Amino acid sequence: MSASGGLGLVVGPAVTSILQRAVELDRNRRYTESLVCYEQGLRVLMEVIKSTVDTTKKAQLREKVEEYMSRAEMIKKLIEEKKALGEYREQVVIEADSIGHSYQSVFGRFLDSEVTDIEIEDPYIRSFHQCQNFLKFCELAVVNCPNLKSIDLITNVGHNPQEKQDSNNWLGSLKSSLHSRGVKLAVEIRSTLHDRTIRLSNGWIIKIGRGLDYFKSPENKMSLGVFNMDLRKCHETTVDIFHKGNVHRVRK
């Protein structure tokens, strides 16, 4: 499948780029990411068809829509089949100093209306920037998961008494803020914790080599990437995503 064939002349380079990205991800078996790009491209193509008067161009666009829609449906079916068997696997490699890897970009597509409970194991939610990373994750979860009821954080604490007190205060403030949104935050301290895993009640499991703390510090307080994390440079890490066949609520 190709996103070229003169399509760019009809809809412009931006849409063609999205569809080329979809095809590339499809070929690399990164199906959930590919599906998002196909759906984005299809929405734009449908709008272009509505405003196109030329019958020849309209016929070309409809042919492309049918092609991409057919592939998107095949991908949906493939994902569901592998999910049912507990065989779905996907890996994202984040290279050093690369950008475009916000939480929304990397795993936001798995945070949806089916998620009611989230469990996070990350031993490094201690310093201020690490607690801010966790806050950003919670914000994304609240926005993407309208039926979210609880977030369980399992973490570790350092040996510095001031660090313990500060992290307790920061997480306590976040707990109150989440409570105002109808979401319960529970924090468990486990001194032997080393794993970094996010478990969603819809069955998706995300393992990030560096946990949530894979962003580098911004160059200064007025540089791009201070707020938009897609513009923030990253440390090298690997994200493994899979789905368990038998879905049940995360441990309470």
N, C-alpha and C positions, 0 to 999 in steps of 0.2 A: 504494500500500500504506500502511496506517495501523496504528499500534500502540495506537490508542485503542479505541473501540467497546465500552467497558465492561470491557476487559481488566484495568484497574487495580483494579476492584472485586473481581476474582477472585484475582489474584496479588499485588496491592500495588503501590505507586508505584515502588519500586526497580527491579523487573523491567520495568515499563512504560517507565521512563526509559531503560533499556539498549536496549530495542527501538525506542523513538522515536529514539534516537541512531543506531541501525543504519539506520533508514529515512532519516534526514537525511543521513548519510554516503553512502548508496546514491544518493540523488538528486543529490548533489554529485560523483558518480563517484569517490569515494574508496573504491574497492571493497575493498581489503585491510583497511582499518580497519572498514568496514561488516561484512565477513565475520566478523571477530573478535567484534563486538557481537552479530550474529545467533547465533553459536555459543554465546556466553555466555548469552544470553536463552533459547535452546532448551534448554540443559542445566537451567536453573532450571525452565522450564515442564514438562519431563519429570518432574522431582522432584515438582512440585506435582500433576501428574496422578496420580502414585502414591498421594499422601496425600488425594486428593479423593474423597469418598464420594458427593456429590450427582451423579447421572447427567447432569443438564442441564448443570451447570458442567463436568463432565468432557468432555462432547461439545463444548462451546464451546472448551475448551482444546485438544482434539485437532484441531479445525478450524484454530485459530491455528497450532499446531505444523506442520501440513501446509502452511499458507500460507508461513510463514517458512522452513521447510525447503526448499520448492520454490524460493524466491527465493535462498537460500544456495547451492543446487546450481547455479542459473543463473549466479550470480556466480563460483563456482569455475570453471565451464566458460569463462566470458568471460575470466577472468584467464589461464587456461591457453592459450586461443587467441591472446590478444594477446602473451603471453610467447613462444610459438612463433614468432610473426611479428616479434618484437623491437619491438613497438609499444606495450607497456604503459608508461603514464606516470601519475604521481600527484604532486600537489604539496600540501604542508602549509605554511600561512603561520602563523608564530608571531608574535603581536603583542607589542609592548612591554608589560612588566609582567604579561603573562598567566602563568598557571600550568597544570599538567597536562601538561607536556612533558618528562618524563624520557626517557632513552634508550629505556627499555622501551616507553613509550607512543608515542614517535615512530617507532621502527624496530625494536623488539624482535621483532615478528612475523616479520621476515625472517631472524632469527638462529635457525636450526633444525638438526635432525640432519643435513641435507644439507650443511651448511657444514663444510668441513675446513680451509680457508685463508682468511685475511682480509688485505687490503691497505688501509692507511690512509695517505692523503696529507693532512697537516695541518702547515702551517709553524709553528704556535704551540703546540708542546708543549715549553715552556721553563720557565716559572715553576712554583712549587709547586702552585698551584691548577689550572694547565693539566695538569700531570702527574697530579694527582689525578683530573681529568676522564677522562684516558686510562685510569687505573686502574679507574674506575667502568665504562668501556666494556669493558675486559678482563674484569672480574668478570661482567658481563652475558653476554659471549660464552662464557665458560667454563660458566656455568649453562645457557644456552639451547642451546649447540652441543656435545652430548656427544661428537661425533667430531672436534672441533677439534684440528688438529695444529700450525698455525703462524699467527703474526700478524706481518706486515711493516709497520713504521712508517717512513714517509718524512717527514722533518721538516726544519726549519731550526734554526739556533742563533743566539743573539744575539751581539753583539760584546763583551759583558761576560764576562771570563774566569771570574769567580766563578759567573755564571749557567750557563756551559757546564759547569763542574765539578759544580755542584749537580744540573743536569738529568741529567748522565751517571750520577751516583751514584743518583739516584732511579729512573732507567730500568734501571740495573744491578740494583737490588734487585727491581724488578718482573720483570725477566728471570729471576732466580733463583726467584722465587715461581711464575711460570708454568711454569718447567721442572719444578718439583716436581709439577705437575699434568699433565705430559706435553705441554705446549705450548711451542713454540719461538718466542721473540721475537727478531726481527732489526730493527735500527735503522739506517737509512741517512740520512745528512745530505746535503741537497741545497740549496745556497745560493740557487739561483734559483727555488725552489719557491714557488708562490702558490696553487695549486689546493687545494681541500678536498674530498676524495672518499673514500668507503668502498666498497671492492669486495669482494663476497662470492663465494666459489667456487660458490654455487648460482645465480649469474647476476644477483643483485640489485645495483644500484649506487645509492648514496645520496650526494647532493651537498647539503651544508649550507653556506649562505652564510657563516656565521661559524665553520664547523668545529665541533668539540666544545665550544668555549668560548662557548656562548650563554646561560649562566646568569649572573644578577646575583649579587653578593655578598649573603649573608644580612644582615639588619639587625643582628644581634648573634649571639653564640655560643650563645644560648639561645632563638632564634626558630625557628618552624616553617620547614622547608625546609633546615635545616642538613644533615640526613641524607636525608630523603625528598625527592628531586629533583622529584617531582610537585607539591610544595608550594613550590618555589623560583621566584621571579619570573624572567622571561627578558628578554633583549634581543630586539629585533625581528630576525627572520631568515626566510629561506625555505628549505624542504627539498624538493628535487626527487628523486623516486624513479622509477627505471625498470629494465627488465629487458632484457638483451641476448638475442637469439634463440639464438645458438650459445654454450652454456655451456662454459667451459674453466677450468682452474685458473688462479688469479692468478699473476702473474709471480713467479718465485722468484729 
